[in-house]
Amino acid sequence: MFAQGSLVLAEPPLLNVDEHGVATGAITLKNTGARPAPLNLELSDFQHTPSFGKPYALGASYSFAPLTDADKADFNGGQVTHNLHLKLTVARLWDAGQSTAVLKNGERDVPTEGGAKQSVLVAVRVPTSYGVQLEGAGDATPEIVFSRAGRTLVRINNNDAANYRFQWELRVGNLLEKPKNPYLDLSGHGSAYLDMTDAAPPISLLDGGTIKDELTTGELVLQPILDTDVGLPPIPPKIIPVSLRLEFWSPGLQQAWSVFWIFVLLTLGGMTSIWVHCGMPNTGRALAMERSVADLTAKLEGIGPDIPSHPRVMLAERLAGFKTNLGSTWWIFPSFAATLDSCDTDLKMVTEWVNVAYDVSMALRSAREKAQDGIPPTVLRWIGERCACALSHFESGFTTADELKHMRDDVAAAQQYLTAGSEGGAIAGLERAIQERETRLAPLLDAIKATFPKRFGSLCDQVRSQIGVAVTPASYLDRDTLSLKADLLSQAGDLVRRAGLSAEAPADKTSPLPLQNLARVLDYISTDAPETLRLARLVVSEMRQDIYERDLMAEIAADPPKVEVLHDPLECASGMPVRIRKPSLMKLRR
């Protein structure tokens, strides 16, 4: 037997655990006594103390070996003479973080050289990687669905044997979403559900609640929590790239809402397609037609009072009808093309009408202006008749191609008469008309002279002197005017005599109407102005019909009026043909 010495441990080493759960370290035992100390080293199981819960044993295994050849004798002999250097190897240290074990020599604690009563060995495992992934992800980027109407749970699997605790957060773009409970605990080769509802990023109605879900990318950041008593360098987090699907509504409502927006967008797309293929051509044609109608309206307004009001009103109504038709439906509808085709055909016809009416007004205006310079009255009457004939064709509301040709021919004839009459050109028709009139008046001149000897005897002599003489352009105006006056005197005298009155009797306000109108005719014939001759023809026409303007105005002004204006049908509408008659006019003779 020998005196037992006392063993102490030099500074305990820090055991760094590798990725296989193995840690090695060198320890030095010192004998503080004079005699060799027995060696019976034992190491308790390593205890891991998590930041949550109670400590638990890891079931680690260990072994000691002499560090140098000089240490083999003491190690194999089971004693420590002075100093003993050993290599400690520990396996199965799986948990991340700090684990501790107590070194003993037999049943006795081994104090440390620094004064601690026990030798506590510390093993620290800092994982270089983490076998943590979202369930079902595989090699693809996992997808996380967030909905304002439900909770978001994801399952995270741990493929490592170590237990982990993480503090997690979700990074979306420049936003960092932190949950209320940021901790995730994973057991070795286990899994856990992570409630990410609190970390949902903002979900907008426009992006996540209309045609489709909002899709974006993010990162699930898992920061490992390692509770150690020793200082550790910064530990990189486990970053899992994820795809985020953001739904504004609940799944069923989200699908129904998406169907609704798909229908809306398809409808808009269809309408856009119709607009491109039909609406744009229709719109182009309609706008061109509107411009044409506006030009025709301006042209019609410039015609003025030279043509009768009836054609002007009818043309204005037809042009207004085009505006009504163009506004009858939306231009983008394909059916509007048929309306445009119909309007286009009618517009071509009405365009001809307006052009003819404009040319007629120009001809009548020029005739009115040039009449004072000396245009034969018969030529003026022919110009008016041709113009009236040109306007009469479209009063029915429809004209054929032949009628349009006749209209243009009538306007051309009126313009030719105007040119020839104002420039002194030869007019074969006028020469025949003058000669025929003079021949017809030859046997009547004596009677006319006897009836009006004082006022128109000289006129009759002048007409008689021209009978049989060739008519030349230089004599058109005089011979036409004189013969026309003589003809009107003959007609007026005959009408007075038919009424049983004497043309030579003086006329006053109490005289019969034929005598009063005969006096008007004589006053008009006394002058050579074209307008007075026209008025003389009108008065002779009143005498022939026995219906006088003065009597008509008196009947209209009576209370109640004795002149009735009836129209058929009784209910009139815009654009509807109406027949107007005056049944009371025949009663005025009584």
C-alpha positions as CSV (number, residue, x, y, z in Angstrom):
1,M,0.0,0.0,0.0
2,F,1.1,3.5,-0.7
3,A,-0.1,7.0,0.4
4,Q,-2.8,8.3,-2.0
5,G,-2.2,11.6,-3.7
6,S,-4.8,14.2,-4.8
7,L,-5.6,14.9,-8.5
8,V,-6.6,18.3,-9.9
9,L,-7.5,19.3,-13.4
10,A,-5.8,22.0,-15.2
11,E,-8.0,24.5,-17.0
12,P,-10.9,22.5,-18.4
13,P,-10.9,22.5,-22.2
14,L,-13.8,23.8,-24.4
15,L,-15.0,20.9,-26.6
16,N,-16.0,21.9,-30.1
17,V,-18.4,19.4,-31.6
18,D,-18.1,18.7,-35.4
19,E,-21.0,18.0,-37.8
20,H,-20.8,14.3,-36.8
21,G,-21.5,15.0,-33.2
22,V,-17.9,14.2,-32.1
23,A,-15.7,16.4,-30.0
24,T,-12.1,15.9,-28.9
25,G,-9.9,17.8,-26.4
26,A,-6.8,17.5,-24.3
27,I,-6.9,17.4,-20.5
28,T,-4.1,17.6,-18.0
29,L,-4.3,15.9,-14.6
30,K,-1.9,17.0,-11.9
31,N,-0.9,15.0,-8.7
32,T,-0.7,17.4,-5.8
33,G,0.6,14.7,-3.4
34,A,4.0,13.1,-2.9
35,R,2.9,9.7,-3.8
36,P,1.3,8.4,-7.1
37,A,-2.5,9.0,-7.2
38,P,-4.8,6.2,-8.4
39,L,-6.5,6.9,-11.8
40,N,-10.1,5.8,-12.2
41,L,-11.6,8.5,-14.5
42,E,-15.3,8.6,-15.2
43,L,-17.3,11.2,-17.1
44,S,-20.9,11.7,-16.5
45,D,-23.3,11.9,-19.4
46,F,-23.5,15.3,-21.2
47,Q,-26.6,17.3,-20.2
48,H,-28.2,19.7,-22.6
49,T,-30.1,22.6,-21.1
50,P,-32.4,24.2,-23.6
51,S,-33.7,27.7,-23.3
52,F,-37.1,26.1,-22.9
53,G,-38.0,23.1,-20.8
54,K,-35.9,20.9,-18.5
55,P,-32.3,19.6,-19.1
56,Y,-31.9,16.2,-20.6
57,A,-29.1,13.7,-21.1
58,L,-27.7,13.2,-24.6
59,G,-26.5,9.6,-24.1
60,A,-23.0,10.5,-25.3
61,S,-20.1,8.1,-25.2
62,Y,-16.5,9.0,-24.3
63,S,-13.0,7.5,-24.2
64,F,-9.6,8.6,-22.7
65,A,-6.2,7.9,-24.3
66,P,-2.6,9.0,-23.4
67,L,-1.6,12.0,-25.3
68,T,2.1,11.2,-25.5
69,D,4.3,8.1,-25.1
70,A,5.5,9.4,-21.8
71,D,1.9,9.3,-20.5
72,K,1.3,5.6,-21.5
73,A,3.1,4.2,-18.4
74,D,0.9,6.0,-15.9
75,F,-2.2,5.6,-18.0
76,N,-1.7,1.9,-18.4
77,G,-0.7,1.6,-14.7
78,G,-3.8,3.4,-13.5
79,Q,-2.0,6.0,-11.6
80,V,-0.7,9.6,-11.9
81,T,2.8,10.1,-10.8
82,H,3.2,13.9,-11.5
83,N,1.2,15.1,-14.6
84,L,-0.8,13.1,-17.0
85,H,-1.9,14.3,-20.4
86,L,-4.9,12.6,-21.9
87,K,-6.9,12.9,-25.1
88,L,-10.7,13.0,-24.5
89,T,-13.0,11.9,-27.3
90,V,-16.8,12.3,-26.9
91,A,-19.3,11.1,-29.5
92,R,-23.1,11.5,-30.0
93,L,-23.3,15.1,-29.1
94,W,-26.2,15.8,-31.4
95,D,-27.9,18.9,-30.0
96,A,-26.9,22.3,-31.1
97,G,-25.6,24.6,-28.4
98,Q,-24.0,23.9,-25.1
99,S,-23.8,20.6,-23.2
100,T,-22.0,19.8,-19.9
101,A,-20.6,16.8,-18.1
102,V,-18.7,16.3,-14.8
103,L,-15.4,14.6,-14.6
104,K,-14.8,12.3,-11.6
105,N,-12.0,10.1,-10.4
106,G,-13.9,7.1,-9.1
107,E,-16.4,8.4,-6.6
108,R,-14.5,11.6,-5.9
109,D,-14.9,14.9,-7.7
110,V,-11.9,16.3,-9.4
111,P,-11.3,19.9,-8.5
112,T,-9.8,22.3,-11.0
113,E,-6.6,24.1,-10.6
114,G,-8.5,27.3,-10.7
115,G,-10.3,26.4,-7.4
116,A,-13.6,24.9,-8.7
117,K,-14.7,21.9,-6.6
118,Q,-15.8,20.1,-9.8
119,S,-14.3,19.7,-13.2
120,V,-17.2,20.6,-15.6
121,L,-16.4,20.0,-19.2
122,V,-18.3,22.1,-21.7
123,A,-19.1,20.9,-25.3
124,V,-20.5,23.4,-27.8
125,R,-21.9,22.4,-31.2
126,V,-22.5,25.2,-33.7
127,P,-24.1,23.6,-36.8
128,T,-22.7,24.7,-40.2
129,S,-25.9,23.8,-41.9
130,Y,-29.5,22.9,-41.0
131,G,-31.5,20.1,-42.6
132,V,-34.7,22.1,-42.2
133,Q,-37.2,22.5,-45.0
134,L,-40.9,23.1,-45.6
135,E,-42.9,20.0,-46.2
136,G,-43.8,19.1,-49.7
137,A,-41.3,21.5,-51.2
138,G,-38.9,19.1,-52.7
139,D,-36.5,20.8,-55.1
140,A,-39.1,23.5,-56.0
141,T,-39.6,26.8,-54.2
142,P,-42.3,26.2,-51.5
143,E,-45.5,28.2,-51.7
144,I,-47.2,29.8,-48.8
145,V,-50.9,30.9,-49.1
146,F,-52.1,33.9,-47.1
147,S,-55.7,34.8,-46.9
148,R,-57.5,37.5,-45.1
149,A,-60.3,35.1,-44.3
150,G,-58.3,32.2,-42.7
151,R,-55.2,31.1,-40.9
152,T,-51.9,30.1,-42.5
153,L,-50.2,27.0,-41.2
154,V,-47.0,25.4,-42.7
155,R,-45.3,22.3,-41.7
156,I,-41.5,22.3,-41.3
157,N,-39.5,19.1,-41.2
158,N,-36.2,18.6,-39.5
159,N,-34.0,16.1,-41.3
160,D,-31.2,16.4,-38.7
161,A,-30.8,14.3,-35.5
162,A,-30.2,17.5,-33.5
163,N,-33.0,19.4,-31.8
164,Y,-33.2,23.1,-32.8
165,R,-34.8,26.2,-31.6
166,F,-35.2,29.1,-34.1
167,Q,-36.5,32.6,-33.9
168,W,-38.3,33.2,-37.2
169,E,-39.5,36.1,-39.4
170,L,-40.8,36.6,-42.9
171,R,-39.0,39.0,-45.3
172,V,-41.1,40.3,-48.3
173,G,-39.3,42.7,-50.4
174,N,-38.2,45.6,-48.2
175,L,-40.7,44.6,-45.5
176,L,-39.8,42.4,-42.5
177,E,-42.9,40.8,-41.0
178,K,-42.5,39.7,-37.4
179,P,-45.1,37.5,-35.7
180,K,-46.3,37.7,-32.1
181,N,-44.8,34.3,-31.3
182,P,-41.4,34.3,-33.0
183,Y,-40.1,30.9,-31.7
184,L,-40.0,27.5,-33.5
185,D,-38.9,24.3,-31.8
186,L,-37.9,21.3,-33.9
187,S,-37.0,17.9,-32.5
188,G,-34.5,15.7,-34.3
189,H,-35.9,14.0,-37.3
190,G,-39.3,15.6,-36.4
191,S,-41.6,18.3,-37.7
192,A,-43.7,21.1,-36.4
193,Y,-46.5,23.3,-37.6
194,L,-45.7,27.0,-37.8
195,D,-48.6,29.5,-37.6
196,M,-47.6,32.3,-39.9
197,T,-51.0,34.2,-39.8
198,D,-49.5,37.1,-37.9
199,A,-46.7,37.6,-40.4
200,A,-49.1,38.0,-43.4
201,P,-48.0,40.9,-45.6
202,P,-50.5,43.6,-46.7
203,I,-53.0,42.2,-49.2
204,S,-54.6,44.7,-51.5
205,L,-58.0,44.4,-53.2
206,L,-56.6,45.3,-56.6
207,D,-53.7,42.9,-56.7
208,G,-55.0,40.0,-54.6
209,G,-58.8,40.3,-55.0
210,T,-59.6,40.7,-58.6
211,I,-58.6,38.7,-61.6
212,K,-56.0,36.5,-59.9
213,D,-54.2,36.0,-56.6
214,E,-51.2,38.3,-55.9
215,L,-48.0,36.3,-56.4
216,T,-44.7,37.5,-54.8
217,T,-41.5,36.1,-53.4
218,G,-40.1,36.2,-49.9
219,E,-37.8,34.5,-47.5
220,L,-38.5,32.6,-44.3
221,V,-35.6,33.5,-42.0
222,L,-34.8,31.0,-39.2
223,Q,-32.3,32.4,-36.7
224,P,-30.9,29.6,-34.5
225,I,-30.9,30.2,-30.8
226,L,-27.9,28.7,-29.1
227,D,-27.7,29.2,-25.3
228,T,-24.1,29.0,-24.2
229,D,-21.9,30.4,-21.5
230,V,-19.1,31.0,-23.9
231,G,-18.9,33.7,-26.5
232,L,-19.8,32.6,-30.0
233,P,-19.3,34.3,-33.4
234,P,-22.3,35.6,-35.3
235,I,-24.3,32.6,-36.5
236,P,-25.8,32.8,-40.0
237,P,-29.5,32.2,-40.2
238,K,-31.2,29.5,-42.2
239,I,-33.0,31.2,-45.1
240,I,-35.7,29.4,-47.0
241,P,-36.8,31.1,-50.2
242,V,-40.6,30.9,-50.6
243,S,-43.3,31.9,-53.0
244,L,-46.2,33.8,-51.5
245,R,-49.8,33.7,-52.8
246,L,-51.9,36.5,-51.4
247,E,-55.7,36.1,-51.4
248,F,-58.0,39.0,-50.4
249,W,-61.1,36.8,-50.0
250,S,-61.8,33.3,-48.6
251,P,-61.0,30.5,-51.1
252,G,-64.5,30.0,-52.4
253,L,-65.3,33.7,-52.6
254,Q,-61.9,34.3,-54.1
255,Q,-62.6,31.8,-56.9
256,A,-66.1,33.3,-57.5
257,W,-64.6,36.8,-57.5
258,S,-61.9,35.7,-60.0
259,V,-64.6,34.2,-62.3
260,F,-66.5,37.5,-62.1
261,W,-63.4,39.6,-63.1
262,I,-62.5,37.1,-65.8
263,F,-66.0,37.5,-67.3
264,V,-65.7,41.3,-67.0
265,L,-62.3,41.4,-68.7
266,L,-63.4,38.9,-71.4
267,T,-66.5,41.2,-72.0
268,L,-64.2,44.2,-72.3
269,G,-61.9,42.3,-74.5
270,G,-64.8,41.3,-76.7
271,M,-66.1,44.8,-76.9
272,T,-62.6,46.0,-77.7
273,S,-62.4,43.5,-80.5
274,I,-65.8,44.6,-81.8
275,W,-64.6,48.2,-81.6
276,V,-61.4,47.4,-83.5
277,H,-63.0,45.3,-86.2
278,C,-66.4,47.0,-86.4
279,G,-66.6,50.1,-84.2
280,M,-63.6,51.9,-85.6
281,P,-64.7,51.5,-89.3
282,N,-68.3,52.4,-88.2
283,T,-67.0,55.4,-86.3
284,G,-64.9,56.6,-89.2
285,R,-67.8,56.3,-91.6
286,A,-70.2,57.9,-89.1
287,L,-67.8,60.9,-88.4
288,A,-67.4,61.4,-92.2
289,M,-71.1,61.3,-92.6
290,E,-71.6,63.8,-89.8
291,R,-69.1,66.1,-91.5
292,S,-70.9,65.7,-94.8
293,V,-74.3,66.5,-93.1
294,A,-72.7,69.5,-91.4
295,D,-71.4,70.8,-94.7
296,L,-74.7,70.2,-96.5
297,T,-76.5,72.0,-93.6
298,A,-74.2,75.0,-93.9
299,K,-74.7,75.0,-97.7
300,L,-78.5,74.8,-97.2
301,E,-78.4,77.7,-94.8
302,G,-76.5,79.8,-97.3
303,I,-79.2,79.3,-100.0
304,G,-81.4,82.0,-98.5
305,P,-84.9,83.0,-99.7
306,D,-84.2,82.6,-103.5
307,I,-86.0,79.2,-103.6
308,P,-89.4,78.5,-102.0
309,S,-89.6,77.5,-98.4
310,H,-91.1,74.1,-99.1
311,P,-87.9,72.6,-100.6
312,R,-85.7,74.3,-98.0
313,V,-87.8,72.9,-95.1
314,M,-87.9,69.5,-96.7
315,L,-84.1,69.4,-97.2
316,A,-83.5,70.6,-93.6
317,E,-85.8,67.9,-92.3
318,R,-83.9,65.2,-94.2
319,L,-80.6,66.4,-93.0
320,A,-81.9,66.4,-89.4
321,G,-83.1,62.8,-90.0
322,F,-79.5,61.8,-90.7
323,K,-78.4,63.1,-87.3
324,T,-81.2,61.2,-85.7
325,N,-80.2,58.0,-87.4
326,L,-76.6,58.4,-86.5
327,G,-77.6,58.8,-82.8
328,S,-80.0,55.9,-82.9
329,T,-77.6,53.3,-81.5
330,W,-73.9,52.9,-80.4
331,W,-71.5,53.0,-83.3
332,I,-69.5,50.1,-82.0
333,F,-72.3,47.6,-82.7
334,P,-71.9,45.6,-85.9
335,S,-75.6,46.2,-86.7
336,F,-74.8,49.9,-87.0
337,A,-73.1,49.1,-90.3
338,A,-76.5,48.4,-91.9
339,T,-77.8,51.8,-90.7
340,L,-74.7,53.5,-92.2
341,D,-75.2,51.7,-95.5
342,S,-78.8,52.9,-95.7
343,C,-77.9,56.4,-94.6
344,D,-75.0,56.5,-97.1
345,T,-77.4,55.7,-100.0
346,D,-79.9,58.3,-98.9
347,L,-77.1,60.8,-98.2
348,K,-75.8,60.5,-101.8
349,M,-79.3,61.3,-103.0
350,V,-79.9,64.2,-100.6
351,T,-76.4,65.6,-101.5
352,E,-77.6,65.8,-105.1
353,W,-80.7,67.5,-103.9
354,V,-78.9,70.1,-101.9
355,N,-76.4,70.7,-104.7
356,V,-79.3,71.2,-107.2
357,A,-81.1,73.5,-104.7
358,Y,-77.9,75.5,-104.2
359,D,-77.3,75.8,-108.0
360,V,-81.0,76.8,-108.4
361,S,-80.7,79.5,-105.8
362,M,-77.5,80.8,-107.4
363,A,-79.3,80.9,-110.8
364,L,-82.3,82.7,-109.4
365,R,-80.2,85.2,-107.5
366,S,-78.1,85.9,-110.6
367,A,-81.3,86.3,-112.6
368,R,-82.7,88.7,-110.1
369,E,-79.5,90.8,-110.0
370,K,-79.0,90.8,-113.8
371,A,-82.7,91.4,-114.6
372,Q,-82.2,95.1,-114.1
373,D,-79.5,95.1,-116.8
374,G,-81.9,93.9,-119.3
375,I,-82.9,90.2,-119.6
376,P,-86.0,89.5,-121.7
377,P,-89.0,88.8,-119.5
378,T,-89.7,85.5,-121.2
379,V,-86.1,84.3,-120.5
380,L,-86.6,85.2,-116.9
381,R,-89.8,83.2,-116.8
382,W,-88.1,80.3,-118.5
383,I,-85.3,80.4,-115.9
384,G,-87.9,80.3,-113.1
385,E,-89.8,77.5,-114.7
386,R,-86.6,75.4,-115.2
387,C,-85.6,76.0,-111.6
388,A,-89.1,75.1,-110.3
389,C,-89.0,71.9,-112.4
390,A,-85.6,71.0,-111.0
391,L,-86.9,71.5,-107.4
392,S,-90.1,69.6,-108.0
393,H,-88.5,66.3,-108.5
394,F,-87.3,65.7,-104.9
395,E,-90.5,66.9,-103.3
396,S,-91.7,63.3,-103.4
397,G,-88.9,62.3,-101.0
398,F,-87.2,60.0,-103.5
399,T,-85.6,60.4,-106.9
400,T,-84.3,57.8,-109.3
401,A,-81.1,58.1,-111.4
402,D,-83.2,59.4,-114.4
403,E,-84.9,62.0,-112.2
404,L,-81.6,63.2,-110.9
405,K,-80.3,63.6,-114.4
406,H,-83.4,65.6,-115.3
407,M,-82.8,67.8,-112.3
408,R,-79.3,68.5,-113.4
409,D,-80.4,69.1,-117.0
410,D,-83.0,71.6,-115.8
411,V,-80.4,73.5,-113.8
412,A,-78.0,73.5,-116.7
413,A,-80.8,74.8,-119.0
414,A,-81.6,77.6,-116.5
415,Q,-77.9,78.6,-116.4
416,Q,-77.7,78.6,-120.1
417,Y,-80.7,80.9,-120.4
418,L,-79.2,83.1,-117.8
419,T,-75.9,83.3,-119.6
420,A,-77.4,83.9,-123.0
421,G,-79.9,86.4,-121.7
422,S,-77.4,88.4,-119.8
423,E,-74.6,88.4,-122.4
424,G,-76.8,89.0,-125.4
425,G,-76.3,85.6,-127.1
426,A,-78.7,84.2,-129.7
427,I,-81.7,82.2,-128.2
428,A,-83.5,80.3,-130.9
429,G,-86.4,79.4,-128.7
430,L,-87.0,83.0,-127.7
431,E,-87.0,84.1,-131.3
432,R,-89.8,81.6,-132.1
433,A,-91.8,82.6,-129.0
434,I,-91.7,86.3,-129.9
435,Q,-92.6,85.7,-133.5
436,E,-95.5,83.3,-132.6
437,R,-96.8,85.8,-130.0
438,E,-96.6,88.7,-132.4
439,T,-98.4,86.7,-135.1
440,R,-101.1,85.7,-132.6
441,L,-101.5,89.4,-131.5
442,A,-101.7,90.8,-135.1
443,P,-105.5,90.5,-135.4
444,L,-106.0,91.7,-131.8
445,L,-104.0,94.9,-131.9
446,D,-106.8,97.1,-133.2
447,A,-109.2,96.0,-130.5
448,I,-106.5,96.5,-127.8
449,K,-105.8,100.0,-129.2
450,A,-109.5,100.8,-129.3
451,T,-109.9,99.7,-125.7
452,F,-106.9,101.6,-124.3
453,P,-106.3,104.3,-126.9
454,K,-104.7,106.9,-124.7
455,R,-102.3,104.7,-122.6
456,F,-101.4,101.9,-124.9
457,G,-102.1,103.0,-128.5
458,S,-98.4,103.7,-129.2
459,L,-97.5,100.3,-127.8
460,C,-99.9,98.6,-130.2
461,D,-98.4,100.5,-133.1
462,Q,-94.9,99.5,-132.1
463,V,-95.9,95.8,-131.9
464,R,-97.6,96.0,-135.3
465,S,-94.5,97.6,-136.9
466,Q,-92.3,94.6,-135.8
467,I,-94.5,91.8,-137.1
468,G,-92.7,89.9,-139.8
469,V,-89.3,91.5,-139.1
470,A,-86.5,89.2,-138.2
471,V,-85.8,88.9,-134.5
472,T,-82.1,89.6,-133.5
473,P,-80.4,89.5,-130.1
474,A,-80.3,93.3,-130.0
475,S,-84.1,93.4,-130.3
476,Y,-84.9,90.6,-127.9
477,L,-85.6,92.8,-124.9
478,D,-87.8,95.4,-126.6
479,R,-89.8,93.0,-128.8
480,D,-90.3,90.5,-126.0
481,T,-91.4,93.2,-123.5
482,L,-93.8,95.0,-125.9
483,S,-95.4,91.8,-127.2
484,L,-95.8,90.5,-123.7
485,K,-97.5,93.7,-122.6
486,A,-99.9,93.6,-125.5
487,D,-100.7,90.0,-124.7
488,L,-101.4,90.8,-121.1
489,L,-103.7,93.7,-122.1
490,S,-105.6,91.4,-124.4
491,Q,-106.1,88.8,-121.7
492,A,-107.1,91.3,-119.1
493,G,-109.6,93.1,-121.4
494,D,-111.2,89.8,-122.4
495,L,-111.6,88.8,-118.7
496,V,-113.3,92.1,-117.9
497,R,-115.7,91.8,-120.8
498,R,-116.5,88.1,-119.8
499,A,-117.6,89.5,-116.4
500,G,-120.1,91.8,-118.3
501,L,-118.1,95.0,-117.5
502,S,-116.7,97.7,-119.7
503,A,-112.9,97.9,-119.8
504,E,-113.1,101.6,-120.5
505,A,-115.2,102.3,-117.3
506,P,-113.2,104.1,-114.5
507,A,-112.4,102.0,-111.4
508,D,-112.4,102.9,-107.8
509,K,-112.7,101.1,-104.4
510,T,-116.4,100.5,-105.0
511,S,-116.0,99.0,-108.5
512,P,-116.2,95.3,-109.1
513,L,-113.1,93.3,-108.4
514,P,-112.4,92.6,-112.1
515,L,-112.3,96.4,-112.8
516,Q,-110.2,97.1,-109.7
517,N,-107.6,94.4,-110.8
518,L,-107.7,95.6,-114.4
519,A,-106.5,99.0,-113.0
520,R,-103.7,97.2,-111.2
521,V,-102.7,95.3,-114.4
522,L,-102.6,98.6,-116.4
523,D,-100.4,100.2,-113.7
524,Y,-97.9,97.3,-113.8
525,I,-97.8,97.2,-117.6
526,S,-97.1,100.9,-117.8
527,T,-93.5,100.2,-116.6
528,D,-90.8,98.1,-118.2
529,A,-89.4,96.6,-115.0
530,P,-89.3,92.8,-115.1
531,E,-90.8,92.6,-111.6
532,T,-93.9,94.6,-112.6
533,L,-94.5,92.4,-115.6
534,R,-94.3,89.4,-113.4
535,L,-96.8,91.0,-111.0
536,A,-99.0,91.8,-114.0
537,R,-99.0,88.1,-115.0
538,L,-100.0,87.1,-111.4
539,V,-102.9,89.6,-111.3
540,V,-104.2,88.3,-114.7
541,S,-104.0,84.8,-113.2
542,E,-106.1,86.0,-110.2
543,M,-108.7,87.4,-112.6
544,R,-108.8,84.2,-114.6
545,Q,-109.4,82.1,-111.4
546,D,-111.6,84.7,-109.7
547,I,-109.7,84.2,-106.5
548,Y,-107.9,87.3,-105.3
549,E,-105.2,87.8,-102.7
550,R,-107.1,90.6,-100.9
551,D,-110.1,88.3,-100.4
552,L,-107.9,85.4,-99.2
553,M,-106.2,87.6,-96.6
554,A,-109.5,89.0,-95.4
555,E,-110.9,85.5,-95.0
556,I,-107.9,84.3,-93.1
557,A,-108.0,87.4,-90.8
558,A,-111.7,86.9,-90.1
559,D,-112.8,85.7,-86.6
560,P,-113.4,82.8,-86.9
561,P,-111.3,82.3,-90.1
562,K,-113.3,81.1,-93.1
563,V,-110.4,79.4,-94.7
564,E,-109.7,75.9,-93.4
565,V,-106.3,74.0,-93.8
566,L,-106.7,70.3,-93.4
567,H,-104.0,67.7,-93.4
568,D,-104.1,64.0,-93.8
569,P,-103.2,62.0,-91.7
570,L,-104.5,63.9,-88.7
571,E,-101.4,63.1,-86.5
572,C,-98.3,64.4,-88.2
573,A,-94.8,63.2,-87.4
574,S,-91.4,64.3,-88.5
575,G,-90.5,63.0,-92.0
576,M,-94.1,61.8,-92.7
577,P,-95.7,62.8,-96.1
578,V,-98.7,65.0,-95.5
579,R,-101.4,66.1,-98.0
580,I,-102.8,69.6,-97.5
581,R,-106.0,70.9,-99.0
582,K,-108.1,74.0,-98.6
583,P,-111.8,73.0,-99.0
584,S,-113.2,76.5,-98.2
585,L,-111.5,78.3,-101.1
586,M,-114.2,77.5,-103.6
587,K,-116.8,79.3,-101.4
588,L,-115.1,82.6,-101.7
589,R,-116.8,83.4,-105.0
590,R,-120.2,83.5,-103.3
